[in-house]
Amino acid sequence: MRKVAEAFTHVQETTLTIGGLLTYGVARLAGSRDVETVALHATEAIVASSITSQVVRGPLGRARPKDARPIFEDQYEFHWFDGFRHFQYRAFPSIHAASSFALATAIVTELHYRSPSANWYVAPIAYTVAAGPGYARMYLGQHWASDIFMGAFVGAFYGQRVVNYAHLHPSNKVDHFFLGSATPGLSVVPVRGGLTLNYVIQF
């Protein structure tokens, strides 16, 4: 179990961000518009959730389970603002969980727009894999369960928010810069509870 946990612990914000950027770059060169778009939105969600988690954990300074006194027992040990200086006081929330759930949620939400019928089997797989890094960090004594829960919440929030915003605002500045201008013409975008009509004119 320790070997599995140590393998999953390498799935974190840095590797996922690099993987997302590489996928975006290769897809852009290959002309695969759908993969390029999904990779961009997933990377945005990973970066946003990671930054948010860093901003929160610095001031809180929550001790990691293996660094708490007594060890693995005091989940209420906080060292206010020491999270910026000491790694052992950066437990809440888990960036591993935030970044993995941001990726999973971005993929699942993109699939909701592109191929809803596939979500019934893709979503369970995506979220099961996303839970791996969080479980690994708990097993290795790096996080409490509440750290993982909040990290997953932050990641899921950004994963859904980034994708939904991009689909509801197809001409937003980020997509326009990284993906190029939107295709001129009328597009119909399915949203929760109805449809959104977008009309793009190229000047």
N, C-alpha and C positions, 0 to 999 in steps of 0.2 A: 504493500500500500504506500510505503514511503517513496518508492521509486516512481509510482504513478503520480503521487502528489508533487514530487520534485519536477516531473516532466510537465505537469499542468501549470506549475508556478511560472514557467517561462512564457506562458500566454498572458501577456500584460500589455499596457498601453503603448509601449515602445514598439514591440514586435507587431502588434495589430495595426498601429499607425503606419509603420514602414510597409507592411503587407498591403494595406489599403492604397497607399500611394503608388506602390509598384503595380498593383492591379489596375489602378486608374491609368497609369502611364502606358502600360502594355495595351490596354483596351483602346486607348486614344490612338496609339500608333496603328493598331489593327483595324480601326474604324468600327469597333463594336460599341455602339452608342449606349445600349442598355447596360452593359457591364460597366462601362465608363461612368455612367450616371449613378448606378448603385454603389460603386466603389467610392465615388466622391462623397455622397451623402453619408455613407457608413463612416468614412474617415472624419468627416465633420462632427458626427455624433460622438465618436471616440475621443477626439481632441476636446470637445466641449465638456464631456463628462469627466475627463481626466483633470482639466483645469479647475472645474468646480469642486471636485473632490480635494484637490490640493489646497484650494482656498479655505475650505472648511476644516480640514484636518490640522492645519498649522496652528490656528488659535486654540483649538480644543485640547490638543496635546494628550489624547487618550493613550494610555499605556497598552502595549500589545500583551496578549495573554502570557507569553513566555517571559516578559519583562515586568509583569505586575508583581506586587508584593502584598500578600503571599502569591507565589507563582500560580497562574491558571485559576485564581480564585476571585480577585478583586476587579470586577469589570467596571467599577466606578472610580478607578484611579485616573485622575486627570492632572496634567501638568500644563497649566494654561500658558499658551504661546510658546511652549518648548517644542512643539511639533515642527517649527521652522528650523530648529537647530539639531534635534536629536531624532534619529530614525525610529528608535524604540517607542517614541511618543506620537506616532502617526497612524494610529489604528483605524480611526473613524473618519470617513467611510473607507471601504476597501476600493482602491483604484482598479485592482484586478477584476473585481466584480462589476464595477461601473463600466469599464471598457469592454468587457466581454458581453455584457447585456446590451450595451449600446450597439455593438455590431449585430447581435442576434435580432434585436428589435428593429433596427434599420432594414435588415434583410427581409424580415417577416412583413414589415409595413410596406416595403417596396413591392413585395409579392402580392400584397392585398390589392395594389393598384394594377399590377401587370397580369397576374394569373391567380385570382382568388381561389380557384378550385384546388390549387396545389398546397394551400396553407395548412390543410388538415394533417399532412404528413411532414411538411418542412418545419412548421413551428415547433412541434415536440422535439424534433432532432436538434434544431437550433438552440432552443432553451436548455435542453439537457447538456449539450456541449458547453454552453455558456456557464452553466452551474459548476463545471469542473474546476476552473481556477479558484473560485470562491471556496469550494470544499477543500481544495488543496491547501489554501492559505490557513483555513481553520485547523486542518490536520497538522500542519507544521507549526502551529502555535503563534501565527502572525496576526490573526484576527479573531474577534468574537463574532458570534452569530449575527448580532445587530449591525456590526460593521458590514457584513456581507449583504444583509437585507437592504441597508440604506444605499450601499454601492449599486446593487441591482436596481433599486428604484431610480437613482440618478441616471444610470445608463439607459434604462427603459424609457424614461422621460425624454431624454435628448434624442434617442433613436427614433421615437415616434414623432417628436416635435420637428426635427430637422426634415424628415421625409415629407410629412404632411405640409409643412410650410413650402417646401420646394414644389410640390405638386399643385398647391393652391396658388402659388405665385411663380409660374414657370419662367417669367422674365426677371427674377430677382438677380441682384448684382453678382452674387457668388457664382451661381450657375452660369450667368452670362459670361463671366470672366473665364471660368475653368472649362465650360462646355461649349462656349460659343453662343451665338444668338439663338433664340427659339425658332423653330420652323414656322414660317409664315402660314397663316390660315386659321381655320376654326378647329379647336380641339375640345373634346368632351372628357372631363376628368371625374371618375366616380369618387364620391366622398360619403362619409357616414350620413345616411338619411336622404341621399339624393345625388344630384349631378351638378358639376360646375362647368359652365361654358367659358372658354377663353378664346379670344380672337387676337392674333398677333399680326401686325403690319410691319413689313421690313422697309426701312427708309434708306 
